[in-house]
């Protein structure tokens, strides 16, 4: 089974990463991600876990539903 990064899965694969930074707070790995598509931007920051990507996914779906 091959690993596919979260940003390469639908619908995030339609967005471009314009900023992504890893950093640590109190030994915990954190992540900042900002993505753009058609002049719109979605951003999340927090623990580097599946929930961060789920929040970005939900934002991307919400914007797609507006179109």
Secondary structure as the mmCIF struct_conf table of DSSP 4:
data_model
#
loop_
_struct_conf.conf_type_id
_struct_conf.id
_struct_conf.beg_label_comp_id
_struct_conf.beg_label_asym_id
_struct_conf.beg_label_seq_id
_struct_conf.end_label_comp_id
_struct_conf.end_label_asym_id
_struct_conf.end_label_seq_id
HELX_RH_3T_P HELX_RH_3T_P1 UNK A 6 UNK A 8
BEND BEND1 UNK A 9 UNK A 9
TURN_TY1_P TURN_TY1_P1 UNK A 10 UNK A 11
HELX_RH_3T_P HELX_RH_3T_P2 UNK A 12 UNK A 14
BEND BEND2 UNK A 15 UNK A 15
STRN STRN1 UNK A 16 UNK A 25
TURN_TY1_P TURN_TY1_P2 UNK A 26 UNK A 27
STRN STRN2 UNK A 28 UNK A 37
TURN_TY1_P TURN_TY1_P3 UNK A 38 UNK A 39
STRN STRN3 UNK A 40 UNK A 47
BEND BEND3 UNK A 48 UNK A 49
HELX_RH_AL_P HELX_RH_AL_P1 UNK A 50 UNK A 66
#
